[in-house]
Amino acid sequence: MGFETIFRMDGRVALVTGAGFGIGRSLAQGLAEYGAHVICADRDLPGAEETTAMILDAGGVADAIFVDVAQTQSVDGLFGEIARMTGKLDILINNAGISTGPKRLHELAIEDWDRLMGINLRGVFLCSRAAIPMMLEGGSGSIINIASIAGLVGYYPGSARLCANYAASKAGVIGLTRQVAIEYARDGIRVNAIAPGWHGGTRLGGARLAALSPEELARLEKMINDRIPMGHRGVPDDLVGLAIYLASSASSYVTGQVIGHDGGWSAE
Ligand SMILES: NC(=O)c1ccc[n+]([C@@H]2O[C@H](COP(=O)([O-])OP(=O)(O)OC[C@H]3O[C@@H](n4cnc5c(N)ncnc54)[C@H](O)[C@@H]3O)[C@@H](O)[C@H]2O)c1
């Protein structure tokens, strides 16, 4: 008995990076609906402000703060501001991420490797490194890293879609998740990863998709949908339930796990 409230996060402070659009926006809204005070952080500050306004309009509590997760000083600034504003942090969702152009490895620009790693992997390290002391002080915490099926399996349907830099960064996030989960398991800090498959309606790879003709786009969509056991892509809101589960006390004995959210993609 008393299970009705295990998903509630009233009184908890949650930071979502990359909350200015896409998956981060949905997760920020979901956490706020379940009672958390959500810090929406993004290098797209107007986007983060828009997410915050949506949460406030719905009766939730949120603030928008600029961050570039790849930059140490910017991350320090973000956590300094959170400490001043709320004095604590209970939940961190490392969601900010990018992809670069569709290239096979020998064509991949070194600049694209470094830029992507800086955001997708270094960013997760920097934000987790800054969050953990606050969580240790509070005696508990939940960190959720948004990885990808690209960190679990390769995919090459005759052209580069999930590029090696992206796959390597997400596999890195998965390794980091497992290691950090074990390091802090006795401190009440849980660390888990979500590995999403394809979710439409976001800006990931947006410029590349915008360059495709309607026929090319339709062909690509069909190819991807045919590969997914469920036969269709997800949307960002589909991820909210899993994030709430991992962020809340509902998952109090779950740590170091990587949970696919992919319509069955990684099961094949
Ligand atoms: N959409 C998918 O199909 C999919 C699948 C697997 C994993 N993911 C992962 O989910 C996460 C969110 O992706 P999305 O699809 O919502 O993409 P998106 O581009 O719609 O949103 C990403 C957000 O992150 C922000 N961001 C980018 N770089 C940043 C930085 N250096 N500092 C702070 N904020 C930054 C962007 O401004 C944007 O608001 C990413 O980590 C992505 O790799 C997405």
The ligand as an ORCA input file, in Angstrom:
! r2SCAN-3c Opt
* xyz 0 1
  N      15.969     11.847    -31.443
  C      16.458     10.629    -31.458
  O      16.071      9.801    -32.290
  C      17.506     10.204    -30.474
  C      17.858      8.836    -30.428
  C      18.825      8.426    -29.529
  C      19.397      9.325    -28.680
  N      19.050     10.648    -28.744
  C      19.717     11.569    -27.816
  O      18.752     12.330    -27.137
  C      19.324     13.585    -26.758
  C      18.399     14.702    -27.186
  O      18.321     14.714    -28.593
  P      17.089     15.300    -29.424
  O      16.746     14.299    -30.450
  O      16.029     15.799    -28.515
  O      17.846     16.495    -30.184
  P      17.521     18.051    -30.322
  O      18.566     18.583    -31.225
  O      16.078     18.254    -30.699
  O      17.729     18.619    -28.853
  C      19.005     18.687    -28.254
  C      19.067     19.897    -27.360
  O      20.393     19.925    -26.803
  C      20.885     21.247    -26.890
  N      22.349     21.247    -26.936
  C      23.152     20.831    -27.962
  N      24.428     21.039    -27.647
  C      24.455     21.602    -26.415
  C      25.487     22.039    -25.559
  N      26.781     21.999    -25.926
  N      25.163     22.535    -24.346
  C      23.861     22.623    -23.969
  N      22.836     22.240    -24.743
  C      23.131     21.727    -25.958
  C      20.279     21.814    -28.179
  O      20.285     23.232    -28.178
  C      18.872     21.217    -28.133
  O      17.955     22.037    -27.454
  C      20.706     13.630    -27.404
  O      21.686     13.254    -26.462
  C      20.601     12.585    -28.496
  O      21.861     12.070    -28.850
  C      18.118     11.103    -29.614
*
